[in-house]
Amino acid sequence: MQHSEKKLGQLISDLERDQIASIQKTLTSLNPSEIARLLESLTPGKRKIIWQLVDQDDEGDVLKELVEDVRQNLIGEMDETELIAVTQDMELDDLADLLVDLPEKVTEQVITALDQQDQIRLESVMSYEEDTAGGLTNPGIISVRRGITIEVLIRYLRRLNKLPEHTHYIYIVNKNNAYLGAVKLVDLFLEDKDKPIEAIMDESVKAIPASEDAKQVALDFQDLDLISTPVIDENNKLLGQVTVDDVVDVIQDQANSEIFNMAGLDDEDDIFAPVILSTKRRAIWLGVNLITAFLVAGAIGLFQEILQQIVILAVLMPIVASMGGVAGNQTLILVIRGIAMGKIQRSNARKLLIKESSVAVLNGFTWSIVVSALSVALFQTSWQIGLIVGAAMLINIFASAIAGVSIPFILRKMGIDPALAGGVLMITLTDVLGFITFLGLATFFLLGQT
């Protein structure tokens, strides 16, 4: 983090002093991912200047690392010749990710320039959604048919100019390209060269279907400590492999998306986007929150009479809603993350509900006693109001725990991302329920006494 801040500060300082040579030296010392992060940290004007100084050989790799907003803006300022040039020598899986953002005419020219085998591989990868194993697949692998000897395979590998990046396995297929198994590259030099390749083939290296969700792929890599794994289509034909570097990106993207979604933001947006554009994007979410705020206000409005007669209730009621909101969000975040990591499913949701409800009851009783005592001591109010505050808070904390477990499953069933809408629903529910419970109990027990 400090390294990135230092580089960013240096670049901005060099820009202000027109130190082009120093900027180029700094950029040369960075990898494409670091350059991308720096570009995202600059305002559009400074970003354009830095982009012109990026080595053309690195431009394609930098573009694929950028968030969608920034990438599309930079692509929009490049001509066809430049765009075609940046795609040269890119890995096919990276090229597939970049082509979706390029103009159709440029995409056609890039694909046409590839050899027939690479065209087939690229089209295969692009036929799958980005958030699936197929979309993550790198078709740049080495696969051979069974029946050849280890010596023949070694001679074949030596004739290649270089091995594809992240070559940990040689994949074995039949004449129809159906996946059979894999051989570790290092094992080729440890076994008798006269052995047939299938004699050292490891059939336990299981392939994953191209349709598998990217989140599940990430869990597989985490659980099985994988470095790479083969990917097959619905007919068991080998498409390529997914490697750990792609999975790290999936995990990072997933974490970023959850954080941004909870605030109604998109992690692919440019943080330095024009003010009007950012305003429009956030206006919708603010409008949704305004609707929920009016719901809360409406709930409070039902009890205007008692609030006018017992003003201390207006002072105390935010405590009830706040405590319920905090408790509910603890459970909500736990469940959302658990679902994302595959730890929480329908089969164990009931047990989790019981556990979270028990935690809520214990915490509710503990803090309701504390709040009741503090209300009487600090605000010199009656013991009846202190008990009502405590009882309302206990009910709200208990209900928020049930909601925290239930809301993510309900939203998933409706096809809505729990990370996007769960927080708003939780805040609204705990506010409305907290105010209605507190003011309702106060009306029932106190209104007749005033």
N, C-alpha and C positions, 0 to 999 in steps of 0.2 A: 504494500500500500504506500509506504513512504517513498519507495523507488518510483512508483507511478506519479506521485505528487511532485517529486523532484523533477522528473522528466517534463511533466506538463508545465510546471513553472518555468523551466528552462526554455521550452519552446515558445511560450508566450513572451518571455523576456527577449528572446532572439527575434521574434516577429516584430516587436515594437522597435527594435534597433536595426531591423533589416539585415540581420546576420544570417544570410542564406547558407553560407558554407557551414556554419555551426549547426543550423537546422538539419542539413543533409547528413552531417556527421552523426547527429543524434538519431535520425531515422535509420541510418545504416546499422546502428547498434541494436535496433529493436526487431523482434519477430513480428509477423503479420498481425497476430492477435493483439500485441501491445500497441501497434500502430492504430488498429481499429479502436481500441479503448481511448486512445489519445484523441483521435478524430471526433469521437462521440462527446468528448469533454470540452470541445471548442465550439464557439459560436459559428454560425454558417459562414461568415466572412473570412474568419481565420482558417476555418476548415478547408475552404477552396484553395487557399494559398498552400497549405500543407499538402493537400492532395496532389497538386501539380508537382511537388517535389518528391513524391513517393516513387521509388524505382518501378518501372513498368513491369518488370518480372515479378514483383510482389503484389501488384494491383489486384489481380484476381483473388489471391488468398486473403487480402485485406477486405475486399468487398464481401466475401462470404462470411466474414466474422462480424460485420457491422449489423446493427439492428435494422429492421426492414425500412424504417423511415429514412434513415441516413443513407442507406445503400441505394434506395430508389432515387433520392435527390441527386446523388453523385452520378448515377447511371444516366439520369435525365440530362446532364450537362456534357456527356461524352458522345462523340460521333460514332458512326458504325465501325470505322476503321479501328478506333481505340478499343471499342468493346470486343471486337473480334480478337484483337491482339491480347487482351487480358485473359482470354479463355485458353490461350495456348499452354500446353503442358500441364494443365490442371488434372488432378485425379478425377476419375469419372464420377464418383459420388459427390465431390465438391462441385463439379461442373453441373451436375443435375440440379443441385440446390440453387446455383446462380442463374441458370437458364430461365427459370420461371419468372425472373424479374427483368429479363432482357426483352427488347422489342422482338416481335414475331419474325421479322425479316432477318434480324441478326441471328436468332436462334436457328433458323433454317440453314443459314450459311455455315454456322459452327458445326451443326450435325452433319451436313453434307461433306465437310472437310475431313471428318473422321473416317477411318477404314471401316469396312463392313462389319467386322466383328465388334468393334467399339460402338458402332451405331446400334447394333442389336442389344448390347449390354446397357447402353445409356437409355434407350427407349424402355428397356425392361425395368430399370430403376425408377424412371420418371412415371411409370404407369401406376406406382403405388403412392399412397398418401405419405406426406412428409413425416407424420407421427406414427409410422409403422416400421417394422423391421425392414420391409422392402425399401422404404424411403431412406433408411439409414445405410443400406447395403452399398459396399464398395465392390464393384464387379471386377476390379483389378486384382485377380488372384491367379494362382497356378493350379491347374487341374490336369490330371493325366488319367488315361484309361488303365484299368487293371490288366495284368498280364505281362507288363514289362518288368525287367529286373532293376535292382537298385543301381547297378552300374550304368544302364542305359539312361535312367533318370538323371543321374549326376552329370553325364555327358551333355544331356539336353540343357540342364541348368547352367552349365559353364558356357554354352553357346549364346545365352542371353546377355544382352548388354548390361542389364541390371535386374535385380528381383523387384517385384512390386513392393511398395512400402508396406510395412507391417506383415511381412511374410513369415508367419510362425509355423504354418502347416502347408503341406502339399495335399490337395484334396483328390480323392480317388473317385472316379465315376465309371459308369458302363458306357456302352456305345451310344446310348440315348441321352447321355449327360445326366443320368439319375445318380444322386449322391449315394456313395457306399460307405465311406469312412475317410479318415485323415491320417497323415503321417507327419510326425514332427520333423522339421527340417534338420535338426541336429542328429536325429536317429539315422539319417542316411549315411553318416560318416562313422557310425559305431557298429554297424551290422555287416555281415558277409555280403559283398557286392553281387554275388551270384543269386542271391535270394530274390524271388518275385516280390514285387512291391506290396502285394496283398498280405504277404507273410508278416510284415511289420505294421500293417494297417490297424489303426485303433478305431474300432467300431463304436466305442463308448463316447466318441466326440459327436454328440447329437446335434443335428441341424435344427434351426428354429424356422417356423413358417413365416413367409414374407408378410402375412396378414397380421402377425402378432403386434399388439400395441407397444409403442416405444417405451412406455412406463414399465411394462412387464419385462421387456428386454433388459432394461436397467436393473430390475430386481434380479433377473437371472444372472447377470454379470456379478452383482453384489453377493448373491448367495453362493455361487459356484466359483468365485474368484477367477473369472474368465479373462483372458487377454484378447481372444478373438473367437468367433463362432461362425460356422457356415449358415447360409440362408437358402432355403429351398422354396419353390413355388408349390401350388396345390397338387402338381403331378410329380413331386419329389425331385424335380430338376434343379440343379445347383445354379444359383443366381450370383453368388459372391459371398462376402463375409461382412460381419459387423465387428468393428474393433473397439477397444476400450476408450480410445480418444473420442470417438463419436458418442459413446455412452456417457462419458463425463460431461459432454455438451448437453445431452438430454437432461441429466440430473441438474445441471446448473440452470438450464432454461426452465425446468419445472419449478425449481425453488424461486426463481425470479418471478415467474408468472403468478405463483400463489401470493407472493408479497404484493405485487402490483394490483392483482385482481381484488384483493381485500379493500383496496382504496379506489376501485373502479377505474384503474389505469391499465394501459397496455404496455408491457415491457418492450415491445417493438417500436414504441414511439420515440421520436427524437426529443431529448430533454430541452433542446434549444429550438424547438419548432416555433414558428411565428405565433405571436400572442393570440391573434384571432382564431387560428387553427386549434391551439391548445384550449382556448376558451370554449369553443364549440364541443370539443371532445369531452370536456369535464361538465359542461352544462347539463347533459342528459343525466349524469349520475347525481348531480346536485338537485335536479328536479325530482328524481326518485326519492332522495333523502328529504326533500321539502314535503312531499306527500306523506311520508312516514312521520315527519314532525307535526303535521296537522292532525294526524291520527292521535298522537300523544297529547297534543293540545286539546283535542276534542274529548279525550278521556278525562283530562283535568277539569274541563269545562262542565262536566256533569256534576261536579261537586263544588260549584261556586258558593253555594249557600253556607256550607260548613267552613270553607276557607275564609269567608268574610267574618265569620263569628269566632273562629279559632285560628288566629294568624300563625301561631307557632307551627301548625301543620305544614304551611308552605315552606318553612325553614327546614323542616325535618324530612320532607318527602323525597328530595334528591338522594338522600342517603340510601333509602330503600332501593331505588332504581339503580344507583351506582353499584352497590354491592351485588345485586342480581346480575348486572351486566358483566362485571369482572368475573364472577363465578361461571356464568354462561359461556363467556369467551374462552376461558381456560378449557372447558370441556369441548367447545366447538373446534378450537385449533387442534386439540389432541386428536379428535375424531377425523377431521379433514386430513391431517398429516398421516394418520394411521391408515386411512383408506388409500391415500396416494402411495403409501409404501407397501400396501397389500397385507397389512397386519390386522386390519379390521374389516370384516365382511359380515354378511347376513348371519352366518353360522355362529359368530361369537358376539354379535351386536347386543343380544338380550343380556348376556352376562355382563357386558360392559355397562349397559343401562343400569343394572342392579348395583354394580360397583360405584358408578358415578352418583347414583341416587343416595347411596349410603354415605359417600363422602360429603354430599351436599347437606344431608341431615345433620351430620356431626359438626360440620363447619357452621351450618345455619344456627344450630342451638348455641354453639360457643359464642358466635359473634352477635347473635340476637340478645343474649344476656349482657354482653359488653355494651352494645348500642343502647339498650334500654336503660342501663345504669348511667351511662354518659349523658343521655338525653335529660334525665331527671336532674343530674348533678350540674351540668353545664348550662342548661337553659331554664332551670328552676321550674320545670313543667310538672304536671301531675304524674303520679305513678301509672294511672290509666293510659295516658298518652305514651309513656315509656313502654308499657307492655304491648300496645298496639303497634308501635314502630318495630319492636322485636318480632312480633308474630308475623307482620307483613313481610319483613325481611326474610324470615325463615321460609315462608311460603314461596317467595320470589326466587330465592336461591335454589330451592328444591325444584321448582318448575323450570328454571333456567338449565339445570343439569339434564332434565329430560329433553328439553328443546335442543341442547347442545349435541346430544346423541342422535336425535330424530331428524333435525333439519338437514344435515348432509345427505342422509339416505333419501329423504323426500325429494330434495333438489336433484339428486342423481337420477331418480326415477322419472323426473320431469324433463331430463335432458339438460339441466342447468348446472354449471360449474359451481360446486358448493363454496369454493374460495371466492367467487365473484359476488354471490348474493347472500351467503350465510351470515356475514357480519351485520349487514343491514337488517336482516330479519331478526337476528338475535337482539340487537339494540332496541328495535321497535317493540319486540315482544316483552323484553324485561322492563322497558319504560312504561308501556301501557299496563302490563300486569302489575308492576310495582305500585304505580299510582292508583289504579283501581282498587287493589287489595288494601293499601294503606288508607286511602280516603273512604273506601267502602266500610272498612272496619270502624273507622273513626265516626262515620255517619251513623252506623248502627248502634254503637255503644255510647256516643257522646252527644249527638245532636239533641236528643230529648232532655239532656241535662243542662243545656245552655239557655 
